[in-house]
């Protein structure tokens, strides 16, 4: 099993991408969908239709499943239980913005 790496953006760095942060705050499902769309268009090996379905129908749990799949593909640290707890009780907006920033970082740096 390969070693995981740290996320390139902190969970609380959502204001580094203010437009995305505001969009996720106002309509988190659209933000999650955009992040999944970008990820699946540029990172091979992720199933786009399943991820969009999970994000739209299962809300926090679906987003946590998507985050787990993204972490696995990009070899990022973290765990599913913490993802679920953070999506439900912490800040959904911060989680989605961090994913968006991480996906873009990996695309620019060819993961």
MMTF fields as JSON, N, C-alpha, C and O atoms, coordinates in Angstrom:
{
  "mmtfVersion": "1.0.0",
  "mmtfProducer": "UNKNOWN",
  "numBonds": 443,
  "numAtoms": 444,
  "numGroups": 111,
  "numChains": 1,
  "numModels": 1,
  "chainsPerModel": [1],
  "groupsPerChain": [111],
  "chainIdList": ["A"],
  "bondAtomList": [4, 2, 8, 6, 12, 10, 16, 14, 20, 18, 24, 22, 28, 26, 32, 30, 36, 34, 40, 38, 44, 42, 48, 46, 52, 50, 56, 54, 60, 58, 64, 62, 68, 66, 72, 70, 76, 74, 80, 78, 84, 82, 88, 86, 92, 90, 96, 94, 100, 98, 104, 102, 108, 106, 112, 110, 116, 114, 120, 118, 124, 122, 128, 126, 132, 130, 136, 134, 140, 138, 144, 142, 148, 146, 152, 150, 156, 154, 160, 158, 164, 162, 168, 166, 172, 170, 176, 174, 180, 178, 184, 182, 188, 186, 192, 190, 196, 194, 200, 198, 204, 202, 208, 206, 212, 210, 216, 214, 220, 218, 224, 222, 228, 226, 232, 230, 236, 234, 240, 238, 244, 242, 248, 246, 252, 250, 256, 254, 260, 258, 264, 262, 268, 266, 272, 270, 276, 274, 280, 278, 284, 282, 288, 286, 292, 290, 296, 294, 300, 298, 304, 302, 308, 306, 312, 310, 316, 314, 320, 318, 324, 322, 328, 326, 332, 330, 336, 334, 340, 338, 344, 342, 348, 346, 352, 350, 356, 354, 360, 358, 364, 362, 368, 366, 372, 370, 376, 374, 380, 378, 384, 382, 388, 386, 392, 390, 396, 394, 400, 398, 404, 402, 408, 406, 412, 410, 416, 414, 420, 418, 424, 422, 428, 426, 432, 430, 436, 434, 440, 438],
  "bondOrderList": [1, 1, 1, 1, 1, 1, 1, 1, 1, 1, 1, 1, 1, 1, 1, 1, 1, 1, 1, 1, 1, 1, 1, 1, 1, 1, 1, 1, 1, 1, 1, 1, 1, 1, 1, 1, 1, 1, 1, 1, 1, 1, 1, 1, 1, 1, 1, 1, 1, 1, 1, 1, 1, 1, 1, 1, 1, 1, 1, 1, 1, 1, 1, 1, 1, 1, 1, 1, 1, 1, 1, 1, 1, 1, 1, 1, 1, 1, 1, 1, 1, 1, 1, 1, 1, 1, 1, 1, 1, 1, 1, 1, 1, 1, 1, 1, 1, 1, 1, 1, 1, 1, 1, 1, 1, 1, 1, 1, 1, 1],
  "groupList": [{"groupName": "UNK", "atomNameList": ["N", "CA", "C", "O"], "elementList": ["N", "C", "C", "O"], "formalChargeList": [0, 0, 0, 0], "bondAtomList": [1, 0, 2, 1, 3, 2], "bondOrderList": [1, 1, 2], "singleLetterCode": "X", "chemCompType": "L-PEPTIDE LINKING"}],
  "groupTypeList": [0, 0, 0, 0, 0, 0, 0, 0, 0, 0, 0, 0, 0, 0, 0, 0, 0, 0, 0, 0, 0, 0, 0, 0, 0, 0, 0, 0, 0, 0, 0, 0, 0, 0, 0, 0, 0, 0, 0, 0, 0, 0, 0, 0, 0, 0, 0, 0, 0, 0, 0, 0, 0, 0, 0, 0, 0, 0, 0, 0, 0, 0, 0, 0, 0, 0, 0, 0, 0, 0, 0, 0, 0, 0, 0, 0, 0, 0, 0, 0, 0, 0, 0, 0, 0, 0, 0, 0, 0, 0, 0, 0, 0, 0, 0, 0, 0, 0, 0, 0, 0, 0, 0, 0, 0, 0, 0, 0, 0, 0, 0],
  "groupIdList": [1, 2, 3, 4, 5, 6, 7, 8, 9, 10, 11, 12, 13, 14, 15, 16, 17, 18, 19, 20, 21, 22, 23, 24, 25, 26, 27, 28, 29, 30, 31, 32, 33, 34, 35, 36, 37, 38, 39, 40, 41, 42, 43, 44, 45, 46, 47, 48, 49, 50, 51, 52, 53, 54, 55, 56, 57, 58, 59, 60, 61, 62, 63, 64, 65, 66, 67, 68, 69, 70, 71, 72, 73, 74, 75, 76, 77, 78, 79, 80, 81, 82, 83, 84, 85, 86, 87, 88, 89, 90, 91, 92, 93, 94, 95, 96, 97, 98, 99, 100, 101, 102, 103, 104, 105, 106, 107, 108, 109, 110, 111],
  "secStructList": [7, 7, 7, 7, 5, 7, 7, 1, 1, 7, 6, 6, 7, 4, 4, 4, 4, 2, 2, 2, 2, 2, 2, 2, 2, 2, 7, 2, 2, 2, 2, 2, 2, 2, 2, 2, 2, 2, 2, 2, 2, 2, 1, 6, 6, 7, 7, 2, 2, 2, 2, 2, 2, 2, 2, 2, 2, 1, 2, 2, 2, 2, 2, 2, 2, 2, 2, 2, 2, 2, 2, 2, 2, 2, 6, 5, 7, 7, 7, 2, 2, 2, 2, 2, 2, 2, 2, 2, 2, 1, 7, 2, 2, 2, 2, 2, 2, 2, 2, 2, 2, 2, 2, 2, 2, 2, 2, 2, 6, 6, 7],
  "xCoordList": [0.845, 0.0, 0.887, 1.85, 0.57, 1.393, 1.081, -0.008, 2.056, 1.924, 1.074, 1.183, 0.23, -0.619, 0.14, 1.085, -0.293, 0.319, -0.675, -1.871, -0.172, -1.034, -1.79, -1.368, -2.913, -3.66, -2.825, -2.089, -2.927, -2.147, -2.805, -2.155, -4.065, -4.788, -5.412, -5.912, -5.381, -6.001, -7.518, -8.083, -8.15, -9.606, -10.209, -11.29, -9.519, -10.046, -9.511, -9.548, -9.024, -8.505, -9.532, -9.177, -10.803, -11.836, -11.906, -12.37, -11.457, -11.52, -10.417, -10.389, -9.503, -8.517, -9.199, -8.67, -10.359, -11.153, -12.549, -13.531, -12.62, -13.854, -15.071, -16.133, -14.986, -16.193, -16.726, -17.934, -15.828, -16.244, -16.818, -17.801, -16.204, -16.681, -18.108, -18.966, -18.358, -19.696, -20.73, -21.852, -20.344, -21.268, -21.606, -22.765, -20.602, -20.843, -21.669, -22.451, -21.505, -22.299, -23.771, -24.661, -24.013, -25.39, -26.055, -27.247, -25.302, -25.873, -24.827, -24.18, -24.658, -23.574, -23.651, -22.616, -24.833, -24.951, -24.328, -23.67, -24.526, -23.927, -22.405, -21.7, -21.904, -20.454, -19.847, -18.797, -20.506, -20.013, -20.059, -19.145, -21.113, -21.233, -20.147, -19.585, -19.844, -18.783, -17.438, -16.661, -17.167, -15.901, -15.785, -14.738, -16.856, -16.828, -16.673, -15.947, -17.349, -17.25, -15.809, -15.276, -15.186, -13.797, -12.873, -11.997, -13.071, -12.22, -12.321, -11.305, -13.531, -13.715, -13.32, -13.013, -13.325, -12.873, -11.349, -10.806, -10.667, -9.215, -8.407, -7.196, -9.034, -8.315, -8.907, -10.034, -8.164, -8.706, -8.959, -8.265, -9.956, -10.216, -11.342, -11.612, -12.0, -13.135, -14.415, -14.436, -15.475, -16.748, -17.605, -18.12, -17.755, -18.463, -19.931, -20.411, -20.639, -22.075, -22.376, -23.315, -21.606, -21.821, -21.558, -22.33, -20.499, -20.166, -21.22, -21.597, -21.693, -22.734, -24.023, -24.707, -24.352, -25.544, -25.429, -26.372, -24.27, -24.075, -24.168, -24.795, -23.548, -23.565, -24.98, -25.355, -25.753, -27.097, -28.123, -29.048, -27.979, -29.023, -28.701, -29.609, -27.458, -27.095, -26.487, -26.073, -26.427, -25.923, -24.608, -23.617, -24.581, -23.326, -22.661, -21.449, -23.434, -22.864, -22.32, -21.234, -23.064, -22.599, -21.338, -20.425, -21.286, -20.076, -18.893, -17.766, -19.136, -18.05, -17.542, -16.341, -18.449, -18.035, -17.205, -16.171, -17.657, -16.891, -15.514, -14.52, -15.458, -14.18, -13.244, -12.042, -13.801, -13.001, -12.416, -11.24, -13.229, -12.758, -11.69, -10.707, -11.884, -10.899, -9.591, -8.507, -9.702, -8.498, -7.738, -6.509, -8.463, -7.832, -7.108, -5.964, -7.762, -7.175, -5.957, -4.961, -6.04, -4.945, -3.964, -3.023, -4.196, -3.329, -3.207, -2.108, -4.362, -4.415, -4.786, -5.493, -4.307, -4.603, -6.028, -6.704, -6.472, -7.803, -8.539, -8.034, -9.746, -10.548, -12.03, -12.467, -12.774, -14.185, -15.029, -15.898, -14.787, -15.58, -15.415, -16.397, -14.186, -13.949, -14.61, -15.161, -14.554, -15.216, -16.708, -17.267, -17.352, -18.791, -19.078, -19.992, -18.304, -18.514, -18.301, -19.085, -17.248, -16.973, -18.052, -18.458, -18.524, -19.586, -20.862, -21.564, -21.166, -22.411, -22.297, -23.187, -21.204, -21.128, -20.174, -20.279, -19.258, -18.253, -18.676, -19.519, -18.126, -18.443, -18.403, -17.339, -19.573, -19.695, -19.009, -18.333, -19.185, -18.582, -17.067, -16.462, -16.455, -14.992, -14.517, -13.486, -15.266, -14.887, -14.911, -13.967, -15.981, -16.112, -15.08, -14.504, -14.845, -13.846, -12.454, -11.662, -12.144, -10.848, -10.702, -9.642, -11.752, -11.709, -11.495, -10.691, -12.21, -12.073, -10.63, -10.046, -10.066, -8.695, -7.699, -6.729, -7.934, -7.027, -7.08, -6.043, -8.27, -8.412, -7.677, -6.939, -7.878, -7.192, -5.681, -4.947, -5.203, -3.76, -3.206, -2.16, -3.9, -3.423, -3.487, -2.632, -4.481, -4.565, -3.388, -2.731, -3.13, -2.03, -0.671, 0.251, -0.549, 0.728, 0.745, 1.63, -0.223, -0.33, -0.301, 0.322, -0.986, -1.136, -0.04, 0.002],
  "yCoordList": [-1.184, 0.0, 1.242, 1.321, 2.19, 3.389, 4.358, 4.356, 5.165, 6.123, 7.312, 7.788, 7.785, 8.929, 10.227, 10.294, 11.236, 12.554, 13.524, 13.246, 14.643, 15.666, 16.411, 16.466, 16.977, 17.847, 19.101, 19.535, 19.675, 20.864, 22.153, 23.197, 22.091, 23.238, 22.82, 21.703, 23.717, 23.442, 23.447, 24.03, 22.792, 22.746, 24.137, 24.414, 24.998, 26.353, 27.391, 28.586, 26.968, 27.919, 28.215, 28.554, 28.082, 28.248, 29.68, 29.893, 30.655, 32.033, 32.352, 33.446, 31.403, 31.574, 31.497, 31.986, 30.885, 30.765, 31.317, 30.575, 32.609, 33.243, 32.983, 32.672, 33.091, 32.824, 31.399, 31.194, 30.429, 29.041, 28.868, 28.153, 29.518, 29.454, 29.997, 29.371, 31.14, 31.734, 30.864, 30.699, 30.313, 29.454, 28.212, 27.8, 27.617, 26.435, 26.76, 25.93, 27.94, 28.34, 28.494, 28.074, 29.1, 29.344, 28.094, 27.872, 27.291, 26.099, 24.987, 24.775, 24.278, 23.299, 22.14, 21.595, 21.759, 20.646, 21.012, 20.178, 22.234, 22.666, 22.685, 22.244, 23.193, 23.219, 21.834, 21.604, 20.906, 19.527, 18.913, 18.19, 19.2, 18.681, 19.211, 18.459, 20.499, 21.098, 20.465, 20.135, 20.296, 19.68, 18.266, 17.884, 17.488, 16.12, 16.109, 15.28, 17.019, 17.097, 17.388, 16.723, 18.375, 18.723, 17.545, 17.222, 16.909, 15.776, 14.651, 14.087, 14.325, 13.185, 13.474, 12.554, 14.718, 15.082, 15.046, 14.858, 15.224, 15.392, 14.335, 14.246, 13.54, 12.513, 11.162, 10.852, 10.361, 9.083, 8.118, 8.149, 7.273, 6.228, 6.524, 5.71, 7.65, 7.958, 7.868, 8.278, 7.338, 7.157, 8.399, 8.648, 9.169, 10.451, 10.3, 11.004, 9.417, 9.332, 8.872, 9.374, 7.939, 7.485, 8.618, 8.803, 9.368, 10.461, 11.552, 12.055, 11.917, 12.94, 12.442, 13.198, 11.187, 10.605, 10.632, 11.016, 10.224, 10.217, 11.621, 11.826, 12.581, 13.956, 14.528, 15.258, 14.201, 14.765, 14.076, 14.726, 12.788, 12.061, 11.766, 11.681, 11.615, 11.181, 12.3, 12.059, 13.486, 14.67, 14.395, 14.05, 14.539, 14.439, 13.077, 12.999, 12.02, 10.679, 10.477, 9.923, 10.919, 10.801, 11.603, 11.14, 12.809, 13.621, 12.982, 13.052, 12.364, 11.682, 10.484, 10.216, 9.768, 8.647, 9.168, 8.592, 10.254, 10.849, 11.3, 11.105, 11.901, 12.372, 11.19, 11.276, 10.095, 8.888, 8.371, 8.012, 8.334, 7.868, 8.799, 8.342, 10.104, 11.062, 10.923, 10.959, 10.762, 10.583, 9.337, 9.343, 8.281, 7.034, 7.215, 6.786, 7.837, 8.029, 8.952, 8.704, 10.012, 10.987, 10.706, 11.467, 9.604, 9.177, 10.25, 10.61, 10.749, 11.779, 11.161, 10.155, 11.769, 11.28, 11.592, 12.421, 10.921, 11.135, 9.821, 8.768, 9.887, 8.67, 8.99, 10.123, 7.979, 8.126, 8.61, 9.465, 8.081, 8.467, 9.96, 10.661, 10.436, 11.872, 12.705, 13.771, 12.221, 12.938, 13.081, 14.167, 11.995, 12.045, 13.039, 13.856, 12.967, 13.863, 15.317, 16.191, 15.573, 16.945, 17.472, 18.629, 16.624, 17.069, 17.403, 18.348, 16.647, 16.856, 17.987, 18.833, 18.009, 18.922, 20.095, 21.068, 20.038, 21.094, 22.124, 22.975, 22.064, 23.053, 22.389, 22.154, 22.1, 21.472, 22.32, 21.791, 23.621, 24.528, 24.389, 24.297, 24.373, 24.247, 22.927, 22.879, 21.863, 20.546, 20.539, 20.073, 21.052, 21.04, 21.966, 21.628, 23.121, 24.043, 23.425, 23.573, 22.737, 22.071, 21.019, 20.906, 20.262, 19.269, 19.949, 19.491, 21.031, 21.782, 22.258, 22.093, 22.847, 23.349, 22.21, 22.351, 21.101, 19.951, 19.351, 19.025, 19.205, 18.678, 19.586, 19.107, 20.883, 21.812, 21.759, 21.853, 21.612, 21.509, 20.275, 20.342, 19.154, 17.917, 17.983, 17.417, 18.661, 18.812, 19.652, 19.292, 20.758, 21.633, 20.963, 21.233, 20.094, 19.428, 17.987, 17.211, 17.636, 16.303, 15.177, 14.137, 15.403, 14.447, 13.445, 12.551],
  "zCoordList": [0.0, 0.0, 0.0, 0.763, -0.835, -0.93, 0.204, 0.778, 0.497, 1.59, 1.158, 0.028, 2.066, 1.729, 1.952, 2.738, 1.252, 1.374, 1.991, 2.067, 2.421, 3.008, 1.915, 0.76, 2.316, 1.418, 1.172, 2.059, 0.005, -0.333, 0.14, 0.195, 0.476, 1.034, 2.353, 2.486, 3.325, 4.616, 4.488, 3.563, 5.427, 5.446, 5.609, 5.09, 6.319, 6.572, 5.593, 5.887, 4.455, 3.47, 2.381, 1.252, 2.733, 1.708, 1.173, 0.053, 1.95, 1.461, 0.462, -0.103, 0.238, -0.833, -2.199, -3.197, -2.229, -3.456, -3.155, -3.133, -2.928, -2.456, -3.346, -2.805, -4.677, -5.483, -5.3, -5.19, -5.268, -5.069, -3.667, -3.475, -2.701, -1.321, -1.216, -0.594, -1.814, -1.765, -2.479, -1.999, -3.62, -4.346, -3.514, -3.458, -2.872, -2.045, -0.813, -0.35, -0.29, 0.863, 0.481, 1.219, -0.679, -1.125, -1.693, -1.477, -2.407, -3.04, -3.075, -4.101, -1.964, -1.857, -2.847, -3.231, -3.258, -4.202, -5.546, -6.168, -5.994, -7.261, -7.137, -8.044, -6.019, -5.806, -5.794, -6.395, -5.112, -5.076, -6.475, -6.872, -7.209, -8.571, -9.486, -10.282, -9.382, -10.202, -9.867, -10.764, -8.585, -8.174, -8.725, -9.249, -8.607, -9.122, -10.646, -11.193, -11.317, -12.773, -13.2, -14.088, -12.572, -12.905, -12.614, -13.417, -11.473, -11.098, -12.117, -12.523, -12.528, -13.415, -14.849, -15.606, -15.223, -16.566, -16.674, -17.763, -15.558, -15.615, -14.877, -15.079, -14.039, -13.286, -13.662, -13.277, -14.406, -14.858, -13.699, -12.683, -13.873, -12.901, -11.928, -11.045, -12.06, -11.195, -12.017, -13.178, -11.427, -12.12, -11.933, -10.843, -12.99, -12.914, -12.54, -11.652, -13.185, -12.938, -11.51, -10.892, -10.981, -9.609, -8.624, -7.683, -8.817, -7.902, -7.907, -6.849, -9.07, -9.141, -8.497, -7.807, -8.717, -8.101, -6.575, -5.883, -6.057, -4.605, -4.02, -2.981, -4.685, -4.179, -4.176, -3.258, -5.188, -5.298, -4.409, -3.923, -4.189, -3.475, -2.015, -1.188, -1.699, -0.34, 0.5, 1.634, -0.021, 0.683, 1.402, 0.757, 2.709, 3.461, 3.3, 3.103, 3.382, 3.235, 1.823, 1.647, 0.832, -0.553, -0.801, -1.485, -0.245, -0.399, 0.313, -0.176, 1.458, 2.175, 1.372, 1.347, 0.721, -0.136, -1.305, -1.643, -1.92, -3.022, -2.553, -3.252, -1.372, -0.832, -0.574, -0.825, -0.073, 0.166, -1.145, -1.206, -2.182, -3.49, -4.05, -4.632, -3.875, -4.352, -3.569, -4.15, -2.24, -1.423, -1.848, -1.914, -2.131, -2.554, -3.887, -4.039, -4.832, -6.162, -6.118, -6.798, -5.321, -5.261, -4.123, -3.898, -3.41, -2.304, -1.221, -0.799, -0.785, 0.251, 1.591, 1.649, 2.654, 3.994, 4.416, 3.807, 5.46, 6.01, 6.151, 5.762, 6.714, 6.812, 6.668, 6.871, 6.318, 5.977, 7.155, 6.98, 8.337, 9.509, 9.803, 10.048, 9.777, 9.995, 8.9, 9.174, 7.666, 6.574, 6.848, 6.692, 7.255, 7.556, 8.673, 8.566, 9.73, 10.874, 10.462, 10.831, 9.701, 9.281, 8.347, 8.456, 7.42, 6.512, 7.274, 6.917, 8.308, 9.043, 10.057, 10.144, 10.828, 11.965, 11.803, 12.55, 10.863, 10.772, 9.734, 10.021, 8.575, 7.547, 6.179, 5.606, 5.684, 4.371, 3.301, 2.418, 3.385, 2.405, 2.392, 1.324, 3.559, 3.641, 3.042, 2.371, 3.284, 2.762, 1.23, 0.593, 0.653, -0.807, -1.449, -2.483, -0.849, -1.403, -1.323, -2.253, -0.231, -0.131, -1.237, -1.852, -1.483, -2.559, -3.909, -4.721, -4.141, -5.392, -5.576, -6.647, -4.527, -4.611, -4.805, -5.549, -4.15, -4.264, -5.663, -6.241, -6.201, -7.563, -8.546, -9.406, -8.417, -9.317, -9.14, -10.123, -7.92, -7.682, -8.383, -9.029, -8.259, -8.881, -10.4, -11.08, -10.932, -12.389, -12.887, -13.864, -12.217, -12.631, -12.475, -13.244, -11.483, -11.222, -11.718, -11.357, -12.534, -13.162, -12.147, -12.362, -11.037, -9.952, -9.979, -9.133]
}
